[in-house]
């Protein structure tokens, strides 16, 4: 399977150069492996199969591209959204409300009302948001309407942090959810559910990259026990759904997909066996683990030089498409592939070199002191494992335009086929987004300062 993936993406680079998706006119491009995405979705379904009903949703922030959401929906995966924009993307992809979950920590009254009216599930983040839901549910009840959507409460089990603090969401002072271990919080949660028969879900999400599986499973165990406690107090199964979030780490050091969905599901079955006995519907919210290894960035090398004895390759991929790697390289290292101008893997002797981007700041480096075949102008570098959070949500540093995104797959004759997912941003779009139509807004009718 790994060999098939490696061969397919290498063939995609050759085909992309040949078909002019990558070249002097388009010096950076993003590519998504359609077959790989489908296979990842199927592995997820298989891992969690069992007596318990499961709704798998995709964390839209990981790849906010409508055709990607549409492809995942075709594989039976819904959407987890955290903003009005992400909800609009899910709707544009045809994902039904019944397969959509809203998790933003800063939902407005208008967003909550829209979710209730449309049937999008809501996980309330805090006490004040729950009070807003009280008012909206009462408003609907007065009009003879049910709540309209599944409603739950996000719990911070406060189990600890992973190796990347910014990615850990179940810490003692996390901004997310109701802190379970704070004084009086557990009883408040139980009482809140008993007072609201329409509150039927618990949600937890421990974090993302850098969070060990054992910590993720412990969060699920804690919230499962809380659900059991609430149901015992209610004398019935009021909590019928447990949303266990996502956060499965990705292996950025090689092509192997480990940890896998299967290894995580096996750990959950061992740690929280009651989770899978059929009493609860499960919801998952995986993002990076579904898409990271299914996409990569390919960019031309424009120049090479040496500085202080260090060889440097200047490419067209930098902080605008690999923001996390440029600003936090220790936490987000990337593997780099080296290819010649025709897209064939380079086999020249390796030399230690930096791989830099086009952005105008010194830290715009994709790799530091990396042993790679010696890069030359016109060569191609590939940034592997960037299918999630990289090119799909670019950073418009230096007003660099967004690259085109293409999906690819192997046809029945063994050739590589491409489909446009998002066109490259044009300079007139950059101007529009930068207020060009408002020229004169700050100068017309005003006098210069004296």
C-alpha positions in Angstrom: 0.0 0.0 0.0 2.8 2.4 0.9 4.7 1.6 -2.3 1.5 2.2 -4.3 1.1 5.6 -2.7 4.8 6.6 -3.2 4.7 5.5 -6.9 1.4 7.3 -7.6 2.6 10.6 -6.2 5.9 10.4 -8.0 4.0 9.7 -11.2 1.8 12.7 -10.4 4.8 15.0 -10.3 6.0 13.8 -13.7 2.5 14.1 -15.2 2.1 17.6 -13.5 5.2 18.9 -15.2 4.3 17.3 -18.5 0.8 18.8 -18.4 2.2 22.2 -17.3 0.4 22.2 -14.0 3.9 23.0 -12.6 6.4 25.2 -14.4 7.7 28.7 -14.9 4.1 30.0 -15.3 2.9 28.1 -12.2 5.9 27.6 -9.9 4.0 26.1 -7.0 1.1 23.7 -7.1 -0.7 21.5 -4.5 -1.8 17.9 -5.4 -4.3 15.7 -3.6 -4.3 11.9 -4.0 -8.0 11.0 -4.6 -7.4 7.2 -4.2 -5.5 7.8 -1.0 -8.4 9.9 0.5 -10.9 7.3 -0.4 -8.7 4.6 1.2 -8.2 6.6 4.4 -12.0 7.1 4.7 -12.6 3.3 4.3 -9.9 2.5 6.9 -11.6 4.8 9.4 -15.0 3.1 8.9 -13.5 -0.3 9.3 -11.6 0.6 12.5 -14.8 1.7 14.3 -17.2 -0.8 12.9 -19.3 -2.6 15.5 -22.6 -2.5 17.4 -22.4 1.2 18.2 -23.8 3.5 15.5 -21.0 5.9 14.4 -21.1 9.2 12.6 -17.6 10.1 11.3 -17.2 13.8 10.6 -14.2 15.6 9.0 -12.7 18.6 10.7 -13.3 21.1 7.9 -10.5 23.4 9.1 -8.0 20.7 8.1 -8.8 21.1 4.4 -11.4 23.8 3.7 -12.0 22.8 0.1 -15.5 22.1 -1.1 -14.6 19.3 -3.6 -12.7 17.5 -0.8 -15.7 17.7 1.5 -17.9 16.4 -1.3 -15.5 13.5 -1.9 -15.5 12.6 1.8 -19.3 12.9 1.9 -19.4 10.3 -0.9 -17.4 8.1 1.4 -19.9 8.5 4.2 -18.1 11.2 6.2 -19.8 14.3 7.4 -18.4 17.7 8.6 -17.3 19.2 11.9 -17.4 22.9 11.5 -16.1 25.8 13.7 -17.3 28.9 11.9 -20.1 30.2 9.7 -17.6 30.0 6.8 -16.9 26.3 7.4 -20.7 25.6 7.7 -21.2 27.3 4.4 -18.5 25.1 2.8 -20.2 22.0 4.2 -23.5 23.1 2.8 -22.0 23.9 -0.6 -20.6 20.3 -0.6 -24.1 18.9 -0.1 -23.4 17.6 3.4 -26.8 17.3 5.2 -27.4 19.0 8.6 -27.8 15.5 10.2 -24.2 14.8 9.4 -22.8 18.1 10.5 -21.6 19.2 14.0 -20.9 22.8 15.1 -18.1 23.2 17.6 -16.9 26.8 17.6 -16.0 28.2 21.0 -17.4 31.6 20.0 -20.8 31.0 18.5 -23.1 34.0 18.1 -26.8 33.9 18.9 -27.5 34.1 15.1 -25.2 31.0 14.5 -27.0 29.1 17.3 -30.4 30.0 16.0 -29.4 28.9 12.5 -28.2 25.6 13.8 -31.4 24.9 15.7 -33.5 25.8 12.7 -31.5 23.7 10.3 -30.8 20.7 12.5 -27.1 21.0 12.7 -25.8 19.4 16.0 -24.3 21.9 18.5 -21.8 21.2 21.3 -22.1 24.2 23.7 -18.7 25.3 24.9 -19.4 27.0 28.2 -22.0 28.0 30.8 -22.9 31.3 29.0 -23.5 29.5 25.7 -25.7 27.0 27.5 -27.7 29.9 28.8 -28.1 31.2 25.3 -29.4 27.8 24.2 -31.9 27.9 27.1 -33.3 31.1 25.7 -33.4 29.8 22.1 -35.0 26.5 23.1 -37.6 28.3 25.2 -38.3 30.6 22.2 -38.9 27.6 20.0 -41.0 25.9 22.6 -43.2 28.9 22.9 -43.8 28.6 19.2 -44.7 25.0 19.5 -41.4 23.8 18.1 -38.9 21.2 19.4 -35.3 22.2 20.0 -34.6 21.3 16.4 -31.1 19.9 16.6 -29.1 17.5 18.8 -27.5 19.5 21.6 -24.6 18.7 23.8 -21.9 20.1 26.1 -18.2 20.1 25.5 -16.2 18.8 28.5 -12.5 19.6 29.2 -11.4 16.5 31.2 -8.2 18.3 32.2 -6.1 15.2 31.6 -2.9 17.0 30.6 -0.8 18.2 27.6 1.0 16.6 24.7 4.4 17.6 23.2 3.0 20.6 21.4 1.2 22.9 23.9 -0.7 24.9 21.2 -2.3 21.6 20.0 -3.4 20.4 23.4 -7.0 21.2 24.3 -7.5 19.2 27.5 -5.1 21.0 29.7 -5.9 22.5 33.1 -6.4 26.0 31.7 -7.6 25.2 28.1 -9.9 27.7 26.5 -12.2 24.9 25.3 -15.2 23.4 27.1 -16.3 23.2 30.7 -13.4 22.3 33.0 -14.5 19.1 34.7 -12.1 19.2 37.6 -12.7 22.8 38.6 -14.4 23.1 42.0 -18.1 22.4 41.7 -18.0 21.8 38.0 -18.9 18.1 37.9 -22.1 18.6 40.0 -23.0 21.6 37.9 -22.7 19.5 34.8 -24.9 16.8 36.2 -27.5 19.3 37.4 -27.5 21.0 34.1 -28.4 17.9 32.2 -31.1 16.9 34.7 -32.7 20.3 34.2 -32.6 20.0 30.4 -34.0 16.9 28.9 -33.1 18.1 25.5 -29.4 18.1 26.3 -28.4 14.6 25.1 -24.7 14.7 24.1 -21.2 15.0 25.7 -18.2 16.1 23.6 -14.5 16.0 24.3 -11.4 16.6 22.1 -8.0 16.2 23.7 -5.9 17.9 21.0 -4.1 17.2 17.8 -0.5 16.6 16.7 1.7 15.7 19.6 -1.0 14.3 21.9 -0.3 10.6 22.7 -3.1 8.0 22.1 -3.2 7.1 25.8 -4.0 10.7 26.7 -6.8 10.8 24.1 -8.2 7.5 25.3 -8.1 8.7 28.9 -10.2 11.8 27.9 -12.8 9.5 26.3 -12.9 7.3 29.4 -13.4 10.2 31.7 -16.3 11.6 29.6 -17.8 8.1 29.2 -17.9 7.7 33.0 -19.5 11.2 33.2 -22.2 10.1 30.8 -22.9 7.0 32.8 -23.1 9.1 36.0 -25.6 11.5 34.3 -27.7 8.7 33.0 -27.9 7.0 36.4 -28.9 10.3 38.0 -31.6 10.8 35.4 -32.9 7.2 35.8 -32.8 6.9 32.0 -30.4 7.1 29.1 -30.5 10.9 28.6 -27.0 11.0 27.1 -27.3 9.0 23.9 -24.4 10.3 22.0 -20.7 10.7 22.8 -18.6 12.9 20.5 -15.0 11.8 21.0 -13.4 14.4 18.8 -10.4 13.6 16.6 -6.8 14.5 17.0 -5.0 11.3 15.8 -1.4 12.3 15.3 0.3 11.9 11.9 3.7 10.4 11.2 5.7 13.2 9.5 8.9 11.2 9.6 8.1 8.5 6.9 5.4 7.1 4.6 4.0 4.7 7.2 0.6 5.6 8.6 1.1 5.0 12.2 -0.6 5.4 14.6 -3.5 4.2 12.5 -7.3 4.5 13.0 -7.3 0.8 13.8 -4.6 1.1 16.5 -6.5 4.0 18.1 -9.9 2.1 18.0 -8.2 -1.0 19.5 -6.9 1.2 22.4 -10.3 2.7 22.9 -11.9 -0.8 23.0 -9.4 -1.8 25.7 -9.7 1.4 27.7 -13.4 2.1 27.4 -15.1 -1.1 26.4 -18.6 0.2 27.2 -18.1 2.8 24.4 -18.7 0.1 21.8 -21.5 -2.0 23.3 -24.2 -0.3 21.2 -25.8 1.9 23.9 -24.2 5.1 22.6 -24.0 6.7 19.2 -20.4 7.8 18.6 -19.2 10.9 16.7 -15.6 11.4 15.6 -14.0 14.5 14.2 -10.8 13.5 12.5 -9.0 15.9 10.2 -5.3 15.8 9.8 -5.1 12.1 10.0 -7.5 11.7 7.0 -5.8 14.2 4.7 -2.2 14.9 5.6 -0.6 12.0 3.8 -2.9 12.4 0.9 -1.6 15.7 -0.3 1.7 17.4 -1.1 3.1 20.7 -2.4 5.4 20.7 -5.5 7.5 23.8 -6.2 10.2 25.0 -8.6 13.7 25.8 -7.4 14.3 29.4 -8.7 17.9 30.0 -7.5 20.7 28.3 -5.5 23.4 30.0 -3.6 25.8 29.7 -0.7 26.0 31.9 2.4 28.6 31.4 5.1 29.4 28.0 3.5 25.8 26.9 3.7 24.1 25.9 0.4 20.6 27.3 0.0 17.9 26.5 -2.5 15.3 29.2 -3.0 11.9 27.8 -4.0 8.4 29.0 -4.5 7.0 27.2 -1.5 7.3 29.0 1.8 5.5 30.3 4.8 2.4 31.2 2.6 1.7 27.5 2.1 3.7 25.9 5.0 3.1 28.4 7.7 3.5 26.1 10.7 6.8 24.7 9.4 8.2 28.1 8.8 7.2 29.6 12.2 7.5 26.5 14.4 10.0 24.1 12.6 10.7 22.0 15.7 7.1 21.1 16.1 6.2 20.8 12.4 9.2 19.4 10.4 8.5 18.3 6.8 10.1 15.7 4.6 11.4 17.1 1.3 11.7 15.2 -2.0 14.1 16.3 -4.7 13.2 15.9 -8.4 14.7 17.1 -11.7 13.1 19.5 -14.1 11.1 16.7 -15.7 9.8 15.5 -12.4 12.1 12.4 -12.1 13.6 11.7 -8.7 17.2 13.1 -8.5 19.9 10.6 -7.9 22.9 13.0 -7.7 25.1 12.8 -4.5 23.5 14.4 -1.4 24.8 17.6 0.0 23.7 19.4 3.2 21.5 22.4 2.2 18.7 24.7 3.3 15.4 24.7 1.4 13.9 28.2 1.6 10.8 29.9 0.4 10.0 33.1 -1.4 8.8 35.1 1.6 10.7 38.2 2.8 11.7 37.1 6.2 14.7 35.1 7.4 12.8 32.3 8.9 11.1 31.3 5.7 12.8 27.9 5.6 11.2 24.6 4.8 14.2 22.5 5.8 17.4 23.4 7.6 20.7 21.6 7.0 19.0 18.8 5.1 20.9 16.2 3.2 19.4 16.1 -0.3 20.5 15.6 -3.8 22.1 18.8 -4.8 19.4 21.1 -6.0 19.7 23.4 -9.1 17.5 26.0 -10.7 14.6 24.4 -12.5 14.5 21.4 -10.2 11.4 20.5 -8.3 11.0 20.0 -4.5 8.1 18.2 -3.0 6.8 18.8 0.6 5.2 15.5 1.6 2.3 15.1 4.1 0.9 18.6 3.6 -2.6 17.5 2.6 -4.1 19.0 5.8 -3.7 22.6 7.2 -1.0 23.6 4.7 -2.0 24.8 1.2 -5.8 24.5 1.8 -5.6 27.5 4.2 -2.8 29.6 2.9 -1.3 32.6 4.6 -1.2 35.7 2.3 2.3 36.8 3.4 3.9 39.3 0.9 0.6 39.2 -1.0 1.7 35.9 -2.6 -1.2 34.3 -4.5 -2.8 31.0 -3.4 -1.5 28.1 -5.5 -3.8 25.9 -7.6 -4.9 22.6 -6.0 -5.5 19.6 -8.2 -6.7 16.1 -7.4 -5.1 13.2 -9.1 -5.8 9.5 -9.6 -4.7 6.6 -11.8 -7.0 5.8 -14.6 -7.8 2.3 -16.0 -4.8 2.5 -18.4 -2.4 3.3 -15.6 -2.0 7.0 -16.4 -2.4 9.9 -14.0 -5.6 12.0 -14.4 -6.1 15.5 -12.8 -9.1 17.5 -11.7 -9.0 21.1 -10.6 -10.0 21.5 -7.0 -9.2 25.2 -6.6 -7.8 27.5 -9.3 -4.6 29.5 -8.6 -5.3 33.0 -7.3 -4.8 35.7 -9.9 -3.2 39.1 -9.2 -6.5 40.9 -9.8 -8.0 38.8 -7.0 -5.1 39.8 -4.7 -5.8 43.4 -5.5 -9.5 43.0 -4.9 -8.9 41.3 -1.5 -6.4 44.1 -0.6 -9.0 47.0 -1.1 -7.9 48.1 -4.6 -11.5 49.1 -5.3 -11.4 51.5 -2.4 -8.5 53.6 -3.7 -9.0 57.1 -2.4 -11.0 56.0 0.7 -8.4 57.4 3.1 -7.2 60.4 1.1 -10.2 61.9 -0.6 -11.6 64.9 1.2 -8.9 64.8 3.9 -6.0 67.2 4.4 -2.5 66.0 5.1 -1.3 66.4 8.7 0.8 69.4 9.4 
